[in-house]
Amino acid sequence: MEAQAYHMTTSGAGSNEEESRIRVREDRTIARALQILQKRASLPGEVLGGATQGALFFRLRLGGEDREHFEVAFLNTQFQLIAVERLFSGTIDAAEVHPRIVVQRALAHNASTVLMAHNHPSGSLQPSASDRAVTARLKAALDTVDVRLLDHFVVTTHEVVSMASQGMV
């Protein structure tokens, strides 16, 4: 099955000093965009449960990271954002994820649904066998406490793939 990807590209050219200034401006813009997204996702009637919204949200949060991180967005019954947390961080190609912690945090936030994401600093968009296995373990653990896993996103610098769209959730 072909990956459903959400393409978001950036451009840059020029000297190192110019690239550095551009990077600082972009980082500020991304930080502001994240603030707006989080605020909007928390408002009545605004939802974060869709693949496009979730992909954009996590792309902005994880796309520029140089080591692997695993984050969870905790949502209420209306798919509105309660909180988002970076639960695990790792190396350039792995982050150890503990289902027990994810379940604990979901219960602490009284979340009914969650969106999860992790980045691949290598740029590989395809979910690995390990990604598929941890997704299955997390889904099973969350199911035991009636918390629904909506999606698990794999994020690279320029793209995001929805594991749910590939039938992996």
C-alpha positions in Angstrom: 0.0 0.0 0.0 1.4 3.4 -0.9 2.1 5.8 1.9 -0.2 8.8 2.3 2.2 11.6 2.8 1.7 15.3 3.4 4.4 17.3 1.6 5.7 20.4 3.2 8.9 21.9 1.7 11.2 24.6 2.7 13.7 26.5 0.6 17.0 28.1 1.4 20.0 29.5 -0.4 22.9 31.9 0.2 25.7 32.3 2.7 25.9 30.5 6.0 25.2 33.8 7.8 22.1 34.4 5.6 21.0 30.8 6.1 21.4 31.3 9.9 19.2 34.4 9.9 16.6 32.6 7.8 16.6 29.7 10.1 16.1 31.9 13.1 13.1 33.6 11.4 11.7 30.3 10.4 12.1 28.9 13.9 10.2 31.9 15.3 7.5 31.4 12.7 7.2 27.7 13.5 7.0 28.4 17.3 4.2 31.0 16.7 2.3 28.6 14.3 2.5 25.9 17.0 1.1 28.3 19.6 -1.8 29.1 17.3 -2.4 25.5 16.4 -2.5 24.5 20.1 -4.8 27.4 21.0 -7.2 26.6 18.2 -7.2 22.9 18.9 -8.2 23.6 22.4 -11.2 25.8 21.5 -14.8 24.5 21.4 -15.6 23.3 17.9 -12.0 23.0 16.8 -10.6 19.5 16.4 -7.2 17.9 16.0 -8.5 14.5 15.2 -8.0 14.6 11.4 -5.0 13.2 9.6 -4.2 16.6 7.9 -4.4 18.6 11.2 -2.4 16.0 13.1 0.2 15.7 10.4 0.7 19.5 10.3 0.8 19.8 14.1 3.4 17.1 14.5 5.4 18.2 11.4 5.9 21.6 13.0 6.8 20.1 16.4 9.2 17.3 15.2 10.3 18.0 11.6 13.5 19.8 12.5 14.8 17.6 15.3 18.1 15.9 14.9 17.4 12.9 17.1 14.3 10.8 17.5 11.5 11.9 19.8 8.1 10.4 20.6 5.1 12.7 21.4 1.5 12.2 22.3 -1.4 14.6 21.8 -4.1 13.8 24.4 -7.6 14.6 23.1 -11.1 14.7 24.7 -14.2 13.0 23.3 -14.7 15.8 20.8 -11.1 15.4 19.5 -10.0 18.7 21.1 -6.5 19.0 22.4 -6.1 18.6 26.2 -2.3 18.5 26.2 0.7 17.4 24.1 3.8 15.9 25.7 7.2 14.7 24.5 7.3 11.4 26.4 10.5 9.8 25.1 13.7 11.0 23.4 16.4 8.8 21.9 19.3 8.8 19.5 19.6 9.6 15.8 17.7 6.4 14.9 15.7 5.1 17.9 13.7 6.1 21.0 12.6 3.5 23.5 8.8 3.8 24.1 7.1 2.4 27.2 3.4 1.7 26.8 2.9 1.9 30.6 4.0 5.6 30.6 1.7 6.5 27.6 -1.3 4.9 29.4 -0.4 6.7 32.7 -0.3 10.1 30.9 -3.5 9.4 29.0 -5.3 8.6 32.3 -3.7 11.6 34.1 -5.1 13.9 31.4 -8.5 12.0 31.3 -8.0 11.7 27.6 -10.5 9.6 25.5 -8.3 9.5 22.4 -4.7 10.1 21.5 -2.6 11.0 18.5 1.0 9.8 18.5 4.0 10.8 16.5 7.7 10.3 16.2 10.3 11.6 13.9 12.8 9.9 11.6 15.9 12.2 11.5 17.3 10.0 8.8 14.6 11.1 6.4 13.1 7.7 5.9 9.3 8.1 5.6 8.4 4.4 5.9 7.4 3.0 9.3 9.9 0.4 10.4 9.0 -3.0 11.7 9.8 -1.6 15.2 7.4 1.3 14.6 4.6 -1.1 13.6 5.3 -3.3 16.6 5.3 -0.4 19.1 2.1 0.9 17.6 0.4 -2.4 18.0 1.6 -2.6 21.7 0.4 0.9 22.4 -2.9 0.4 20.8 -3.5 -2.8 22.9 -2.4 -1.1 26.1 -4.6 1.9 25.5 -7.6 -0.3 24.5 -7.4 -1.9 28.0 -8.3 1.5 29.6 -10.8 2.6 26.8 -8.5 5.2 25.3 -8.6 5.2 21.5 -5.5 5.5 19.3 -6.5 7.6 16.3 -3.2 7.7 14.5 0.5 7.4 14.7 2.5 9.7 12.5 6.0 9.3 11.2 7.6 12.7 10.6 10.6 13.7 8.5 12.0 17.1 7.7 9.6 17.6 4.8 6.9 15.0 5.0 4.5 13.1 7.4 3.0 9.7 6.9 -0.1 8.5 8.7 0.1 4.9 9.9 -3.7 4.8 10.2 -4.0 5.6 6.5 -1.8 2.6 5.8 -4.0 0.3 8.0 -1.4 0.0 10.7 -3.5 1.4 13.5 
